[in-house]
Amino acid sequence: MEIRVKCRCGEDECSEWTIVELQGVVETQASFQGSIQNLEIGRLCHTDSSQGTYTFTVGYHELVGSKVTLKKPLLVLKKLQLDEQVSGKATELEVVGIIRTKILFKTRPKPLISGTN
């Protein structure tokens, strides 16, 4: 079986993606019942420092992480079905984006406690 991969955006114009890597499990409430599409789980912020520090706030917890370059870049692919007269259906993959970095949160979350007035 032949699978063709093509990129229509050009080598310099592919959109850059970044992976957000968390240690542990993100659990949803029972009211979502498996539908997590478009679910907002937190707020990701980048500090202005040159160190590349990121904060991720989920509920009353704050995680601190940093941007890491991957050893090997990854491709984000979209599967396309093509009809070919000779061999039936053929599969083709289209490049949607390239992942070269990840934001790694490897420390324990810091609890955020609001002050009482």
N, C-alpha and C positions, 0 to 999 in steps of 0.2 A: 504494500500500500504506500502510495506516495503522498506526502503531506508537504505542501508548498508554504513557505513563510515569506510574506512580503511586507514592506514598509513603504507606505505612500507619503510619509511626512519628510523623508530625507534624513540623513544621518545626524545633521546638526539641529534639526527642528523637532525631534521626538520629544513629547512632554516628559518631564522628569517627575517621578513618583518617589515617595519615601515611605518606608515601612515603619510603623509604630510597634515596638516590641515591648510587651509587658510580661512580667514574671507573675504567674498565678492565673486566676480565673476571673473573668468578668461575668457576674451572674445578674440576670434580669429578674424583676419581680414576676410573680405568678400571673399577674393581670395581663402581661404581654402575650402569653400563650404561644411562644415560639415565633412570633412575628417581630423581628428586630430590624427590619428594613427601615431606613431613615431614623433610627433611634439615636438620639444624642446622649452619649454616655459621659461626657465631660468637656472641659475647656483646655485646649493646648495653647500655651503661650511661649514665645521665644524672648529671652532677655536680650537687652541691647549690648551685652558684653561680647567681646571677641572670642570667648571661650566656647560658644555654641551650646549654652545651657538652655534646657527647656523645662517648663513646669507643666504638669498635667493634673488638673483638679477634677476629681470625681467625688461628688457629694461632699462629705466633710473630710476628705483625704487629699493630700497633695503629694505628688511624686516629682522627683527631680531627676532629669536624665540628660544625656548628651548625644550629639550626632556622631555616628560612626560610619566610616566608609566600608562598604562590603568588599570582600576579597575578589569576588566575581560578580559582575552586574547581572541582574535578572531582567527578563522581558515580561511585559504584561501583554497577553495575547487575547485576541477575539476570534472565536471559531466561526468560519463561514462555510456554508454548504454550497457546492457548485454542481450543476448538472452537466455531465459529460456524456456524449452520445456513445462513445466506445466502451467505457468501463463502468457505466452506471453513474453513481454519485461519487464525487471526489471531495476531499476536505482541503481547505486552505485556511491558513492562520494569518491574521493581520496583526501587526505590531501596533499596540495602542500607546505604550509608554515604556520607559526604561527606569529601573530602580537601581541606583548606585549607592544610596545611603539609607541608614535606618536610625531612628531615634530610640535609644536603649534606656529603659528605666529598670535599673537593677537593684535599687535600694528599697528599703521598707518605706511604706507611705507615712508621711508625717500627718498626725491628726490636726485638723483646724478647729479650734475652739473659739467661739465668739465670746466676748466679754459681757458680763451682765452689768447693767446700769441701774 
